[in-house]
């Protein structure tokens, strides 16, 4: 019998709360029997949304939280003052072991701050990064860090690489994932001061498969399985990736509807095209987990749809089943023993 995975879902976070969040939770529990979702937020609003759906009543519950942290608020101040916010209440559940994972489409800053202040870091982890799966022509790659640490140091980057390797091997199933650092060229002597300092440290790591530098243009072609970057450039890559993908898909659709002949052609290629475009749909891959915390914290897009919320919940199940946190802890305990 499969172990039940309990996910605390911030029902008030994001542009589409609470409707899409609640629907995603319902779709998740209806699809898999080993999922239990705790919807955290304003009880009346959540109940009103739940009344629109059919679902197993014993696998969705509500935890009341009277406050909401908005994207306009200073994250540290909001986390400290709004103790009854949906983010703090849900993350406290993870800290206390009442939930296995926390998912939110809300304020990124508050989620990141709460992850460190409420849930806490694994011993030995200096800076927990955001790890985002991005589609490539060869499947998916993991971009780490994709926005949590814009002022990372070389030692942080090495930890990003190690945690990213563990994630790709055990969640995605890639043996000896190829690790590369984002750079402006493939030569070892190129790059910023941070890249030049980090490169030799990654070369010395015996527990990762480091392949050197990767230029941004090679990322969509699957040039590496783990893409290491500090949070600033990582976030720029991610946002450009998402924007360009959306623009291209829009232009393809517009072109196919431009003439009668193109419309007829579109009917013929639609099934194959739909399947191809699906692989480049970010909502298929769930959210971005913060690696290196004592519990699982996952950030989804602010405009997350029910499908993305559902897939993020599924992602939490895999994370729990593969014992990713335990593997990261073991990695850093081993490092301390060797020092």
C-alpha positions in Angstrom: 0.0 0.0 0.0 1.3 3.4 -0.9 2.1 5.9 1.8 -0.2 8.9 1.9 1.5 12.2 1.1 0.0 15.2 2.8 0.3 18.5 1.0 -0.4 21.9 2.6 -1.7 24.1 -0.2 -1.8 27.9 0.1 -5.3 28.5 -1.3 -5.0 32.2 -1.1 -1.7 32.8 -3.1 -1.5 33.8 -6.7 -3.6 35.5 -9.4 -6.1 32.7 -9.6 -6.8 32.1 -5.9 -8.7 30.4 -4.6 -10.6 28.9 -7.6 -7.7 27.3 -9.6 -5.9 26.3 -6.5 -8.9 24.4 -5.1 -9.7 22.9 -8.5 -6.1 21.7 -8.8 -6.3 20.1 -5.4 -9.5 18.3 -6.3 -8.1 17.1 -9.6 -5.0 15.7 -7.7 -6.9 13.7 -5.1 -9.3 12.4 -7.7 -6.4 11.2 -9.8 -4.3 9.6 -7.1 -5.4 7.8 -4.0 -2.3 8.4 -1.9 -2.7 12.2 -1.8 -4.2 14.2 1.0 -4.5 18.0 0.6 -4.9 20.6 3.3 -6.2 23.8 1.9 -4.9 26.7 4.0 -6.6 30.1 3.9 -9.9 31.9 4.4 -12.4 29.1 5.3 -15.5 30.6 3.7 -13.9 31.3 0.4 -12.4 27.8 0.2 -15.7 26.1 1.1 -17.5 28.1 -1.6 -15.0 26.8 -4.2 -15.1 23.2 -2.9 -18.9 23.2 -3.2 -18.5 23.3 -7.0 -16.6 20.0 -7.1 -17.0 16.3 -6.4 -14.1 14.7 -4.5 -13.4 12.2 -1.6 -14.3 14.3 1.5 -11.8 12.5 3.7 -8.8 13.5 1.5 -9.3 17.3 1.4 -9.5 19.3 4.6 -9.4 23.0 5.4 -7.0 24.8 7.8 -8.2 28.3 8.6 -5.8 31.2 8.1 -7.2 34.7 8.4 -4.4 36.7 6.7 -2.9 36.9 3.3 0.6 38.0 2.3 0.6 40.1 -0.9 3.4 40.5 -3.4 3.6 44.2 -2.4 4.7 43.5 1.2 8.3 43.3 2.4 8.8 39.5 2.8 10.7 39.5 6.1 8.3 41.9 7.7 5.2 40.0 6.4 6.5 36.6 7.6 7.2 38.0 11.1 4.0 40.0 11.5 1.4 37.9 9.7 1.6 34.8 11.8 -1.9 33.8 10.8 -1.3 34.1 7.0 -1.8 31.2 4.7 1.9 31.0 3.9 3.1 31.0 7.6 0.4 28.6 8.8 1.0 26.1 6.0 4.8 26.2 6.4 4.5 25.8 10.1 2.5 22.6 9.4 5.5 21.3 7.4 7.9 22.3 10.2 5.7 20.4 12.8 5.4 17.3 10.6 1.7 17.8 10.0 2.3 18.1 6.3 4.9 16.6 4.0 5.0 19.5 1.6 4.0 23.1 1.1 2.8 24.5 -2.3 2.1 28.1 -3.1 1.6 30.4 -6.1 1.9 33.4 -3.8 4.6 35.9 -3.0 8.0 34.4 -4.0 9.9 36.5 -1.5 7.6 35.5 1.4 7.8 31.8 0.4 11.6 32.0 0.2 12.0 33.8 3.5 9.4 31.6 5.2 11.2 28.5 3.9 14.3 29.5 5.8 12.8 31.2 8.9 9.9 28.8 9.4 10.8 25.4 7.9 14.6 25.9 8.3 17.6 24.7 6.4 19.2 21.3 6.5 22.4 21.4 8.5 25.3 22.3 6.3 23.3 23.9 3.5 24.3 27.6 3.2 21.7 28.9 0.7 18.6 26.9 -0.4 18.1 27.5 -4.2 15.0 27.3 -6.3 15.2 24.5 -8.7 13.1 24.7 -11.9 12.6 22.0 -14.5 12.8 23.5 -18.0 11.9 21.7 -21.2 14.5 20.9 -23.8 14.7 18.9 -27.0 16.1 16.0 -25.0 13.5 16.0 -22.2 14.0 18.3 -19.2 16.9 20.0 -17.5 17.1 21.5 -14.0 17.9 25.2 -13.7 19.4 25.8 -10.2 19.3 28.5 -8.8 16.4 30.1 -10.7 15.9 33.1 -8.5 16.4 32.6 -4.8 20.0 33.9 -4.4 21.1 36.8 -6.6 24.3 37.3 -4.6 25.6 33.7 -4.4 29.1 32.7 -3.6 31.2 29.9 -5.1 30.5 27.6 -2.2 26.8 28.1 -2.7 27.1 27.2 -6.4 28.8 24.0 -5.6 26.0 23.1 -3.2 23.5 23.9 -5.9 25.2 21.5 -8.2 25.2 18.7 -5.7 21.5 19.1 -4.7 20.5 19.5 -8.3 22.3 16.2 -9.2 20.4 14.4 -6.4 17.1 15.8 -7.6 17.7 14.8 -11.3 18.9 11.4 -10.5 16.2 10.4 -8.1 13.1 12.4 -9.2 13.7 12.4 -13.0 15.7 9.1 -13.1 18.8 10.3 -14.9 21.9 8.4 -13.9 25.0 10.5 -13.5 23.3 13.7 -14.6 25.5 16.1 -16.5 26.2 19.3 -14.6 27.3 22.5 -16.3 27.8 26.1 -15.2 26.2 28.9 -17.1 28.9 31.0 -18.9 29.6 33.3 -21.8 31.8 30.7 -23.5 32.9 27.1 -23.1 36.6 27.9 -22.3 37.5 27.5 -18.7 39.3 30.9 -18.5 36.1 32.8 -19.5 33.4 34.2 -17.3 32.7 36.4 -14.4 34.7 36.4 -11.2 32.1 34.1 -9.6 32.2 31.6 -12.5 36.0 31.5 -12.6 36.1 30.8 -8.9 33.4 28.2 -9.0 34.6 26.3 -12.1 37.7 24.6 -10.5 35.7 23.7 -7.4 33.1 21.9 -9.5 35.9 20.1 -11.3 37.2 18.8 -8.0 33.8 17.4 -6.9 33.9 13.6 -7.2 30.2 13.1 -6.4 28.9 15.0 -9.5 29.4 14.6 -13.2 30.7 18.0 -14.1 31.0 18.7 -17.9 32.2 22.3 -17.8 30.5 25.5 -19.0 27.3 25.8 -21.0 26.3 28.8 -23.1 22.6 29.9 -22.9 21.9 28.9 -26.5 22.7 25.2 -25.7 20.3 25.0 -22.8 17.2 24.4 -25.0 19.1 21.7 -26.8 19.6 19.7 -23.6 23.3 20.5 -23.3 23.3 19.5 -19.6 20.9 17.9 -17.1 21.7 20.3 -14.3 22.3 24.0 -15.2 24.1 25.8 -12.4 23.7 29.6 -12.1 23.5 32.3 -9.4 19.9 33.5 -8.9 20.1 36.6 -11.0 21.2 35.1 -14.3 19.2 31.9 -13.6 16.0 34.0 -13.2 16.8 35.9 -16.4 17.2 32.7 -18.3 14.0 31.3 -16.9 11.9 34.4 -17.7 13.3 34.7 -21.2 12.7 30.9 -21.7 9.0 31.3 -20.6 8.4 34.5 -22.6 10.0 33.3 -25.8 8.2 29.9 -25.6 4.8 31.7 -25.1 5.5 34.1 -28.0 6.6 31.3 -30.4 3.5 29.2 -29.6 1.3 32.3 -30.2 2.9 33.1 -33.5 2.6 29.5 -34.7 -1.1 29.4 -33.9 -1.6 32.8 -35.5 0.2 31.7 -38.7 -1.9 28.5 -39.0 -5.1 30.5 -38.8 -4.0 33.2 -41.3 -5.4 31.7 -44.6 -7.8 29.0 -45.7 -4.8 26.8 -46.9 -3.0 27.2 -43.6 -6.1 26.3 -41.7 -6.5 23.1 -43.7 -2.9 22.2 -43.1 -3.4 22.9 -39.4 -6.1 20.3 -39.2 -3.6 17.7 -40.6 -0.7 18.5 -38.3 -2.7 19.4 -35.2 -2.4 16.1 -33.3 1.4 15.9 -33.8 1.9 19.6 -33.1 -0.2 19.5 -30.0 2.0 16.6 -28.6 5.2 18.5 -29.5 4.1 21.8 -27.9 3.0 19.9 -24.8 6.6 19.0 -24.1 7.4 22.7 -24.0 4.5 23.6 -21.7 5.9 24.7 -18.3 2.6 23.7 -16.5 3.4 20.0 -17.3 6.4 20.0 -14.9 4.9 21.5 -11.7 6.6 24.1 -9.6 10.1 24.9 -8.4 11.1 23.3 -5.1 13.5 25.0 -2.6 16.2 22.4 -2.2 18.0 22.1 1.1 15.2 22.8 3.6 14.1 20.5 6.4 10.8 20.1 4.6 9.5 20.4 1.0 8.6 24.0 -0.1 7.5 24.4 -3.7 6.8 27.7 -5.6 4.4 27.6 -8.6 3.8 30.4 -11.1 1.7 33.3 -9.8 -0.8 32.7 -12.6 -0.8 28.9 -12.0 -3.8 27.0 -13.5 -5.5 24.0 -12.0 -3.3 21.8 -14.2 -0.1 23.3 -12.9 -1.3 23.0 -9.3 -2.2 19.4 -9.8 1.1 18.5 -11.4 3.0 20.3 -8.6 1.1 18.2 -6.0 2.2 15.1 -8.0 5.7 16.4 -8.0 5.5 16.5 -4.2 4.5 12.9 -4.1 7.6 11.9 -6.2 9.9 14.1 -4.0 8.5 12.3 -0.9 8.6 8.8 -2.3 12.2 9.2 -3.5 13.3 10.6 -0.1 15.0 13.6 -1.6 15.4 15.5 1.6 17.0 12.5 3.3 19.4 12.0 0.4 20.4 15.7 0.6 20.9 15.4 4.3 23.1 12.3 3.9 25.2 14.2 1.3 26.0 17.0 3.7 26.5 14.8 6.7 29.0 12.8 4.7 30.7 16.1 3.7 31.0 17.2 7.4 32.5 13.8 8.4 35.1 14.0 5.7 36.2 17.5 6.7 
